[in-house]
Amino acid sequence: MDVQRKKSNVALLSVVSNTVLVILKLAVGVLIGSVAVLSEAIHSGLDLVAALIAFFAIKQAGKPADAEHPYGHGKIENLSGVAEAVLIFVAAAWIVVEAVRKLLHPEPIETLGLGVAVMGVSALANTYVSQRLFKVGYETESIALQADAWHLRTDVYTSLGVLVGLVLIALGEWLVPGQHFHWIDPVAAIVVALLIVRAAWRLTLQSLRDLIDRSMPEAEQERIRRVLASFQPEVQGFHRLRTRVAGATRFIDFHMLVEPKMPVDAAHALADRVTAEIRNSIPGAHVIVHIEPCEGNCDSKCVSGCLRDAKAREALRRKG
Protein backbone atom coordinates (compact mmCIF):
# COMPACT_ATOMS: atom_id res chain seq x y z
CA MET A 1 0.00 0.00 0.00
CA ASP A 2 2.93 2.38 0.68
CA VAL A 3 4.23 1.82 -2.87
CA GLN A 4 0.77 2.40 -4.34
CA ARG A 5 0.32 5.57 -2.28
CA LYS A 6 3.72 6.88 -3.38
CA LYS A 7 2.85 6.27 -7.05
CA SER A 8 -0.57 7.92 -6.69
CA ASN A 9 0.84 10.97 -4.90
CA VAL A 10 3.51 11.71 -7.51
CA ALA A 11 0.96 11.17 -10.33
CA LEU A 12 -1.34 13.69 -8.61
CA LEU A 13 1.56 16.17 -8.38
CA SER A 14 1.93 15.90 -12.16
CA VAL A 15 -1.79 16.60 -12.66
CA VAL A 16 -1.69 19.75 -10.50
CA SER A 17 1.54 21.04 -12.05
CA ASN A 18 0.30 20.59 -15.62
CA THR A 19 -3.03 22.27 -14.83
CA VAL A 20 -1.25 25.41 -13.63
CA LEU A 21 1.13 25.44 -16.63
CA VAL A 22 -1.67 25.03 -19.17
CA ILE A 23 -3.48 28.07 -17.76
CA LEU A 24 -0.30 30.19 -17.70
CA LYS A 25 0.83 29.27 -21.23
CA LEU A 26 -2.59 29.77 -22.78
CA ALA A 27 -2.97 33.19 -21.17
CA VAL A 28 0.51 34.37 -22.18
CA GLY A 29 0.35 32.82 -25.67
CA VAL A 30 -2.90 34.62 -26.48
CA LEU A 31 -1.68 37.86 -24.87
CA ILE A 32 1.59 38.11 -26.85
CA GLY A 33 0.38 36.31 -30.01
CA SER A 34 3.10 33.62 -30.03
CA VAL A 35 2.28 30.38 -31.82
CA ALA A 36 5.29 28.75 -30.18
CA VAL A 37 3.96 29.58 -26.70
CA LEU A 38 0.49 28.43 -27.74
CA SER A 39 1.99 25.20 -29.08
CA GLU A 40 3.58 24.73 -25.69
CA ALA A 41 0.19 25.30 -24.07
CA ILE A 42 -1.27 22.53 -26.24
CA HIS A 43 1.72 20.35 -25.38
CA SER A 44 1.12 20.95 -21.67
CA GLY A 45 -2.60 20.31 -22.21
CA LEU A 46 -1.78 16.88 -23.58
CA ASP A 47 0.68 16.41 -20.73
CA LEU A 48 -2.26 17.09 -18.41
CA VAL A 49 -4.38 14.49 -20.21
CA ALA A 50 -1.43 12.08 -20.03
CA ALA A 51 -1.05 12.77 -16.31
CA LEU A 52 -4.75 12.04 -15.77
CA ILE A 53 -4.43 8.81 -17.78
CA ALA A 54 -1.37 7.82 -15.73
CA PHE A 55 -3.19 8.60 -12.47
CA PHE A 56 -6.16 6.47 -13.53
CA ALA A 57 -3.92 3.65 -14.81
CA ILE A 58 -1.97 3.51 -11.55
CA LYS A 59 -5.20 3.29 -9.55
CA GLN A 60 -6.49 0.45 -11.74
CA ALA A 61 -3.17 -1.41 -12.03
CA GLY A 62 -2.90 -1.46 -8.23
CA LYS A 63 -6.06 -3.56 -7.90
CA PRO A 64 -5.46 -7.18 -6.86
CA ALA A 65 -6.07 -10.09 -9.25
CA ASP A 66 -9.67 -11.23 -9.54
CA ALA A 67 -11.70 -13.93 -11.31
CA GLU A 68 -11.84 -11.93 -14.53
CA HIS A 69 -8.17 -10.90 -14.41
CA PRO A 70 -6.30 -13.77 -12.71
CA TYR A 71 -2.92 -12.30 -13.67
CA GLY A 72 -3.72 -8.89 -12.22
CA HIS A 73 -4.18 -5.51 -13.89
CA GLY A 74 -0.53 -4.52 -14.42
CA LYS A 75 -0.75 -4.14 -18.20
CA ILE A 76 -3.18 -1.23 -17.80
CA GLU A 77 -0.08 0.90 -17.23
CA ASN A 78 1.29 -0.18 -20.63
CA LEU A 79 -2.01 0.63 -22.30
CA SER A 80 -1.90 4.09 -20.75
CA GLY A 81 1.59 4.55 -22.17
CA VAL A 82 0.33 3.75 -25.68
CA ALA A 83 -2.57 6.17 -25.23
CA GLU A 84 -0.17 8.90 -24.10
CA ALA A 85 2.02 8.30 -27.17
CA VAL A 86 -0.99 8.71 -29.49
CA LEU A 87 -1.79 12.02 -27.81
CA ILE A 88 1.76 13.22 -28.41
CA PHE A 89 1.50 12.43 -32.14
CA VAL A 90 -1.77 14.38 -32.32
CA ALA A 91 -0.18 17.36 -30.57
CA ALA A 92 2.79 17.33 -32.95
CA ALA A 93 0.52 17.37 -36.01
CA TRP A 94 -1.49 20.31 -34.65
CA ILE A 95 1.65 22.29 -33.85
CA VAL A 96 3.07 21.82 -37.37
CA VAL A 97 -0.19 22.95 -38.99
CA GLU A 98 -0.32 26.09 -36.84
CA ALA A 99 3.37 26.85 -37.35
CA VAL A 100 3.09 26.57 -41.16
CA ARG A 101 0.06 28.87 -41.08
CA LYS A 102 2.08 31.37 -39.04
CA LEU A 103 4.99 31.18 -41.49
CA LEU A 104 2.66 31.92 -44.41
CA HIS A 105 0.88 34.72 -42.54
CA PRO A 106 3.38 36.14 -40.01
CA GLU A 107 2.11 38.27 -37.15
CA PRO A 108 4.13 40.44 -34.74
CA ILE A 109 4.81 39.16 -31.25
CA GLU A 110 4.34 41.56 -28.36
CA THR A 111 5.69 41.54 -24.79
CA LEU A 112 8.44 39.02 -25.49
CA GLY A 113 9.68 39.22 -21.89
CA LEU A 114 6.43 37.73 -20.62
CA GLY A 115 6.80 34.77 -22.99
CA VAL A 116 10.39 34.20 -21.89
CA ALA A 117 9.31 34.29 -18.24
CA VAL A 118 6.50 31.73 -18.59
CA MET A 119 8.76 29.39 -20.59
CA GLY A 120 11.40 29.66 -17.86
CA VAL A 121 8.84 28.86 -15.15
CA SER A 122 7.57 25.91 -17.22
CA ALA A 123 11.06 24.49 -17.71
CA LEU A 124 11.88 24.73 -13.98
CA ALA A 125 8.56 23.27 -12.83
CA ASN A 126 8.67 20.36 -15.28
CA THR A 127 12.31 19.60 -14.44
CA TYR A 128 11.36 19.16 -10.79
CA VAL A 129 8.19 17.15 -11.41
CA SER A 130 9.78 14.91 -14.08
CA GLN A 131 12.66 14.10 -11.72
CA ARG A 132 10.15 13.03 -9.07
CA LEU A 133 8.24 10.93 -11.62
CA PHE A 134 11.39 9.26 -12.93
CA LYS A 135 12.59 8.48 -9.39
CA VAL A 136 9.33 6.85 -8.26
CA GLY A 137 8.72 5.33 -11.71
CA TYR A 138 12.03 3.48 -11.72
CA GLU A 139 11.80 2.55 -8.03
CA THR A 140 8.36 0.98 -8.51
CA GLU A 141 8.89 -0.08 -12.16
CA SER A 142 5.79 1.88 -13.16
CA ILE A 143 5.61 2.33 -16.94
CA ALA A 144 2.78 4.86 -16.49
CA LEU A 145 4.91 7.13 -14.30
CA GLN A 146 7.93 6.73 -16.58
CA ALA A 147 5.77 7.66 -19.58
CA ASP A 148 4.46 10.72 -17.78
CA ALA A 149 8.02 11.66 -16.82
CA TRP A 150 9.12 11.48 -20.46
CA HIS A 151 6.19 13.73 -21.37
CA LEU A 152 7.37 16.36 -18.92
CA ARG A 153 11.07 15.96 -19.75
CA THR A 154 10.21 16.61 -23.40
CA ASP A 155 8.25 19.65 -22.26
CA VAL A 156 11.41 20.93 -20.51
CA TYR A 157 13.40 20.74 -23.74
CA THR A 158 10.65 22.26 -25.87
CA SER A 159 10.04 25.07 -23.38
CA LEU A 160 13.73 25.91 -23.48
CA GLY A 161 13.59 25.81 -27.29
CA VAL A 162 10.70 28.27 -27.39
CA LEU A 163 12.44 30.44 -24.79
CA VAL A 164 15.58 30.60 -26.93
CA GLY A 165 13.47 31.43 -29.99
CA LEU A 166 11.82 34.36 -28.21
CA VAL A 167 15.19 35.63 -26.96
CA LEU A 168 16.60 35.46 -30.51
CA ILE A 169 13.65 37.48 -31.84
CA ALA A 170 14.21 40.15 -29.17
CA LEU A 171 17.97 40.25 -29.81
CA GLY A 172 17.51 40.37 -33.58
CA GLU A 173 15.10 43.28 -33.41
CA TRP A 174 17.39 45.08 -30.96
CA LEU A 175 20.56 44.56 -33.01
CA VAL A 176 18.93 45.18 -36.41
CA PRO A 177 16.22 47.83 -35.88
CA GLY A 178 13.47 47.79 -38.45
CA GLN A 179 13.98 44.12 -39.31
CA HIS A 180 11.50 41.52 -38.13
CA PHE A 181 12.44 38.05 -37.01
CA HIS A 182 8.95 36.71 -36.28
CA TRP A 183 9.65 33.69 -38.51
CA ILE A 184 11.84 32.31 -35.70
CA ASP A 185 8.73 31.70 -33.58
CA PRO A 186 6.97 29.21 -35.92
CA VAL A 187 10.31 27.57 -36.79
CA ALA A 188 10.86 27.00 -33.06
CA ALA A 189 7.35 25.52 -32.89
CA ILE A 190 8.20 23.05 -35.68
CA VAL A 191 11.36 22.03 -33.82
CA VAL A 192 9.15 21.48 -30.77
CA ALA A 193 6.89 19.22 -32.84
CA LEU A 194 9.84 17.14 -34.11
CA LEU A 195 11.08 16.63 -30.53
CA ILE A 196 7.58 15.61 -29.49
CA VAL A 197 7.35 13.01 -32.30
CA ARG A 198 10.71 11.54 -31.24
CA ALA A 199 9.50 11.21 -27.65
CA ALA A 200 6.21 9.66 -28.80
CA TRP A 201 8.00 7.02 -30.86
CA ARG A 202 10.25 6.02 -27.94
CA LEU A 203 7.27 5.89 -25.61
CA THR A 204 5.29 3.73 -28.05
CA LEU A 205 8.07 1.15 -28.26
CA GLN A 206 8.56 1.15 -24.50
CA SER A 207 4.85 0.65 -23.82
CA LEU A 208 4.22 -2.02 -26.47
CA ARG A 209 7.11 -4.32 -25.61
CA ASP A 210 5.49 -5.55 -22.38
CA LEU A 211 2.10 -6.01 -24.07
CA ILE A 212 3.66 -8.79 -26.17
CA ASP A 213 4.93 -10.63 -23.08
CA ARG A 214 8.55 -9.50 -23.07
CA SER A 215 10.92 -11.59 -20.96
CA MET A 216 12.32 -10.17 -17.75
CA PRO A 217 15.69 -8.37 -18.08
CA GLU A 218 18.67 -10.71 -18.24
CA ALA A 219 20.03 -9.37 -14.93
CA GLU A 220 16.81 -10.46 -13.16
CA GLN A 221 16.85 -13.88 -14.85
CA GLU A 222 20.42 -14.31 -13.64
CA ARG A 223 19.19 -13.65 -10.08
CA ILE A 224 16.74 -16.54 -10.47
CA ARG A 225 19.56 -18.83 -11.63
CA ARG A 226 21.71 -17.83 -8.65
CA VAL A 227 18.86 -18.56 -6.24
CA LEU A 228 18.37 -22.02 -7.74
CA ALA A 229 22.11 -22.71 -7.62
CA SER A 230 22.16 -21.80 -3.93
CA PHE A 231 19.82 -24.75 -3.19
CA GLN A 232 22.06 -27.48 -4.59
CA PRO A 233 22.43 -30.39 -3.98
CA GLU A 234 18.70 -30.53 -3.11
CA VAL A 235 17.98 -28.83 -6.43
CA GLN A 236 19.90 -30.82 -9.02
CA GLY A 237 18.96 -28.70 -12.01
CA PHE A 238 16.26 -26.77 -13.81
CA HIS A 239 15.02 -26.13 -17.33
CA ARG A 240 12.23 -24.39 -19.30
CA LEU A 241 12.72 -21.15 -17.37
CA ARG A 242 10.10 -18.74 -18.69
CA THR A 243 9.48 -15.18 -17.55
CA ARG A 244 7.26 -12.30 -18.59
CA VAL A 245 6.55 -8.75 -17.50
CA ALA A 246 3.15 -7.12 -16.94
CA GLY A 247 3.61 -3.55 -15.77
CA ALA A 248 5.65 -3.79 -12.57
CA THR A 249 4.68 -7.44 -12.01
CA ARG A 250 6.95 -10.39 -12.87
CA PHE A 251 5.71 -13.87 -13.76
CA ILE A 252 8.18 -16.77 -13.50
CA ASP A 253 7.80 -20.48 -14.11
CA PHE A 254 10.33 -23.30 -14.52
CA HIS A 255 10.84 -27.04 -14.10
CA MET A 256 12.99 -27.94 -11.08
CA LEU A 257 14.85 -31.26 -10.95
CA VAL A 258 15.21 -33.11 -7.63
CA GLU A 259 16.33 -36.53 -6.37
CA PRO A 260 13.92 -39.15 -7.84
CA LYS A 261 13.26 -40.72 -4.43
CA MET A 262 12.53 -37.44 -2.65
CA PRO A 263 9.12 -37.70 -0.88
CA VAL A 264 6.33 -35.55 -2.32
CA ASP A 265 5.96 -33.49 0.87
CA ALA A 266 9.71 -32.80 0.96
CA ALA A 267 9.71 -31.77 -2.72
CA HIS A 268 6.76 -29.48 -2.07
CA ALA A 269 8.49 -27.90 0.94
CA LEU A 270 11.64 -27.39 -1.15
CA ALA A 271 9.62 -25.68 -3.89
CA ASP A 272 8.09 -23.37 -1.27
CA ARG A 273 11.56 -22.41 0.01
CA VAL A 274 12.86 -21.77 -3.48
CA THR A 275 9.78 -19.68 -4.32
CA ALA A 276 10.18 -17.61 -1.15
CA GLU A 277 13.83 -16.94 -1.91
CA ILE A 278 13.06 -15.86 -5.50
CA ARG A 279 10.36 -13.50 -4.22
CA ASN A 280 12.85 -12.13 -1.71
CA SER A 281 15.28 -11.45 -4.58
CA ILE A 282 12.56 -10.12 -6.93
CA PRO A 283 9.81 -8.59 -4.75
CA GLY A 284 6.25 -9.16 -5.91
CA ALA A 285 7.15 -11.91 -8.38
CA HIS A 286 4.59 -14.64 -9.13
CA VAL A 287 6.41 -17.98 -9.22
CA ILE A 288 5.24 -21.40 -10.45
CA VAL A 289 7.54 -24.39 -9.91
CA HIS A 290 7.09 -27.75 -11.66
CA ILE A 291 8.85 -30.59 -9.82
CA GLU A 292 10.55 -33.31 -11.90
CA PRO A 293 12.79 -36.26 -10.93
CA CYS A 294 16.41 -36.01 -12.07
CA GLU A 295 17.31 -39.41 -13.60
CA GLY A 296 20.85 -38.36 -14.57
CA ASN A 297 20.24 -38.88 -18.28
CA CYS A 298 19.45 -35.27 -19.19
CA ASP A 299 18.81 -34.32 -22.77
CA SER A 300 20.19 -31.13 -24.30
CA LYS A 301 17.51 -28.87 -22.78
CA CYS A 302 18.60 -29.79 -19.26
CA VAL A 303 22.36 -29.30 -19.62
CA SER A 304 22.36 -25.50 -19.34
CA GLY A 305 20.50 -25.65 -16.02
CA CYS A 306 22.31 -28.66 -14.55
CA LEU A 307 23.45 -28.05 -10.95
CA ARG A 308 25.14 -31.41 -10.31
CA ASP A 309 28.88 -31.60 -9.69
CA ALA A 310 31.26 -30.31 -12.39
CA LYS A 311 32.29 -33.79 -13.59
CA ALA A 312 28.67 -34.82 -14.03
CA ARG A 313 27.86 -31.60 -15.90
CA GLU A 314 30.81 -32.12 -18.24
CA ALA A 315 29.73 -35.71 -18.93
CA LEU A 316 26.21 -34.52 -19.68
CA ARG A 317 27.51 -31.84 -22.05
CA ARG A 318 29.64 -34.37 -23.92
CA LYS A 319 26.70 -36.71 -24.10
CA GLY A 320 24.48 -33.91 -25.40
NORZI-V489583 format. One line per field, one symbol per residue. ss: DSSP state (a for helix, b for strand, c for the rest). psi: psi as a letter, one per 20 degrees, with the letter a starting at -180 (. if undefined). A space follows every 50 residues. Layout:
BEGIN
ss=???
psi=???
END
This chain:
BEGIN
ss=caaaaaaaaaaaaaaaaaaaaaaaaaaaaaaaccaaaaaaaaaaaaaaaa aaaaaaaaaaaccccccccccccccaaaaaaaaaaaaaaaaaaaaaaaaa aaaacccccccaaaaaaaaaaaaaaaaaaaaaaaaaaaaaccaaaaaaaa aaaaaaaaaaaaaaaaaaaaaaaaacccccccaaaaaaaaaaaaaaaaaa aaaaaaaaaaaccccccaaaaaaaaaaaacccccccbbbbbbbbbbccbb bbbbbbbbbccccaaaaaaaaaaaaaaaaaaccccbbbbbbbbbccccca aaaccbcccaaaaaaaaaac
psi=hgggggggghhhggggghgghggggggggggikohgghhhggghghhggg hggggggggghiqrqahhmijajhihhhhhggghgghgggggggggghgg hhhhmqqqpqlhhhggghhgggggghggghggggghghgjlohghhghgh ghhhhgghghggggghghgggghghmqiqpkihhghghhhgggghggghg gghgghhhhhhklqqqqhhhhhhghhgghijqigoirqrlopqrpncjqp ppqrppprphjpqghghghghgggghhghhhnpjqppppppqqoijlqah hhghjpjargggghhhghh.
END
